[in-house]
């Protein structure tokens, strides 16, 4: 009897790559002006991306799906206003907004990402990346770092036109893999991995981004791995998979 294949599906932005370059770009473009208004670049960047993620998700739920980058662009001045900037368009220009968004294209892989992929492949796993947006752009994060990640192993929410954490988004990935295969979902977003487990994925969470798991909030998350670094996370995935062979 053929042994089932083993897969680990990774979230990309936030998990495999960090937001540091994005925050640094905001600092270089708007840092001085933001600090004059008692707003730090990282706090503004986090607020901006979080607002965009919220509206992106709501648009998807309501049947008005838009690509995340479009939503991010559209919420720039609103976010400045809600951060306490009285006249956002006097503080920043459209050109500065675009320079900040370009920082989002320059995100760097987290330490240990390359090693984590290699550990999994050495132990017979296929690595997949599940993301939002254009897969060619997202693949660029790995290409710039010299990490091999085949284009065919990228899956985007844009294809299905439904955003994570809607369960149909994860179901589409689940159905793409073999019915009897071993399927893990690995993320540094607790909401992400918690949703994936609801369609059947085995769940693994790394604290590299959110730091705190907040399990009182995600009390129904069916997690088998809660780890620190990406390397620690995949090592536990390998160990637990071997125990279930």
N, C-alpha and C positions, 0 to 999 in steps of 0.2 A: 504493500500500500504506500502511495506517495505521501511523504511528510508534508503537512500544510506549510505554505510560505509564511514568512514573518515580515511584518511591516511596522514602521513607525512613521506616523504623519506628524510633521512639525508645523506649528504656527511659525510665521517668519518674523514680522515686525514686532519687536518687543521681546521675542523669544530668541531667535537666531541672531538678530541684529539689535543694537541698542539705539536709543534716541539721542545719544550724546552729541553727534554731529549736527543734528537738527537744533538742539539747544544752543550749541556753540555758534551756529550761523545766525540765529536770532540775536545772540549777544553781540556779534560783530556788526550786525546791521542796525539794530535798534537798542542795544544794551544801555547806552548812555541816556537816551531819551526815556526809556522805560524806568530806569532807576531814579530819574528826576521826579517820577510819579510814584515812587515807592513800590514799584513792581519789578521783581527780578526776571531776567530772561527765561530761566527754567520754569518759573511759576507760570509766566504767560504762555510759554510753549506747551506746557502740560495742560493748562486750561483750554487753550485753542484746540489741541488735538482731541481732548476729551469731549469738548463741545461738538466737534466735527463727527466723532464716533457716535455720539448720541443721536444727532440729526441724521446721520447716515443710516443708522439702524432704524429709526422711526420712519424714514422715507421708504426703506425696504419693506417694513411691516405694513405700511399703508398702500403698497403697490406702486410707489413712485421712485423706484430704485435709481440712484445716481452714483457714479464712480466717486470713491472717497476723495480723490484729489480735487474734484469739482466742489465738493461740500467744504473741504478745508479752505479753499480759496474764497468761497462765498461767505464764510463766517469770520473772516479776519477782522473786519472793522467792528462787527458786533461784539466780538470777544474783547477787543480793546476797550470798548465802551463799558462792558460789564465788569472789566477789571478796574474801572474807576477813571478811565481817561475821558475827560470831558469832551474833547473834540478829536476823535480818532483820526480823521482825515487831515488834521493839521499836524498830527504827530508823525504819521507815516504816509507814504505814497504807494501807488499800485506797483511801481518798480521795486520798492523795498519789500512789499508783500511777496512778489515773485522771487526775490532773492532769498527770502526766508523759506519759501516753499521748496526752492532748489536744495536747501539743506536737507530736506526730507529725502531727496534722491541720493544723498551722499552718506547715508547711514553705513556704519561699519559693523562687521561681524563681531559678536561677543567673543571674549576669550574662551577657548575650549570648544567652540562650535566645530571647527575642523576635526579636532580629536574625537569629538562625540560621534560625528558621522562615520569616522574610520572605525571606531570601536564597534558600532552597529554593523557595518558592512563586513568586518572581520568575523563577526558572529552570525553571519547569514541573514541579516535583515536588509530589506529594501527601504531606503529613506525617501520620503515624499515631503513636499512643501505645499501647504494649503494657505492661500493668501487672498488678499483683496487687491484688485487692480490688475494692471497689465503684467503678465508673467515675464515678458522680456525685460521690463524695468526691474522687477523684483529679482530676477536671476542675476542682474547686474551686480547686486550686493555680493554675490558669491564669486562671480567672475573677477571682480576687482581684487578680491582677497585670494584669488588663485585656488578656490575650492571647487572641486568637480561636483556639479549638480546638473544632471541631464535635463534638458528642457521638458521632455516628456514626463518628468516626475514632478512637475509643478501643476497645481490645480488652483484655479481662481474662482472666487465667488461670482465674478462678473459673467462667467459662462452660464451659470444657472440663473443669474439675475436676482439672487436672494442673498442677503448678508448674514454672516455669523452674528449672533448666536441662534438664528432661526434653525430649528432642527432639520428642515429639508436640505440645508447647505451641507451639514455633516452626513446626512443620509446619502446624498449623491456621492460623496467620497467613499463611504462604507460600501455602497453597491458597486463601486468601480473595482474594488478589491475582491479577491476570491471568497466565495461563501464560507469556506471552511478554514480560511487563513487566520493567523494570529494578527490582530490589528490593535496597535497602540496609538493613542493621540497624546502628543507631548507639547506643553505650552507653558509660558510664564504668566499667562493670564488665567486666573482661577475660573472666571466665567466661561472661558473658552473650553478648557478641558472638562469642566463640569457638564457643559452642554453636550460635548462629544460622547461622554459616557452614557448619555441617555439613549443614543441610537445603537449602543453596543460596544464602542471602543473601550479598551482598557486605558485608564487614565494615569498620566504622569505629569506632575507640576514641579517647576523649578522656581526658586525664590529670587532669581537674579534680577527681576524687574520689580515685582510688587512687594517683595521683602516679607510681608505678613500674609499668611494664607487666609485669614479671616474666616475660619471654618464655621463660626457661629452664623455667618451670613450664608455661606455655601454649604449648609448642613446636609443637603441631599446629594452632594458630590460623591461619586463612587470612585475614589482615588485609591490606586494601589501603590503609587510612588509619590512621596512628598520629599523633595531633596533641595540641596543648596545649589551648587553649580550645575551646569549642563552635563559635565562629565559624570558627576555623581548621579544625576538623574538617569543617564543612559546605562550606567553600570548596574543600577538597580533594575532597570528594564530587562537587561540581559539575564541577570540572576533570577528574577521572577519568572521569566520565560522558560529558563532551563528547568526550573522546579515543576513546571506544568507540562513538560514534554511527556 
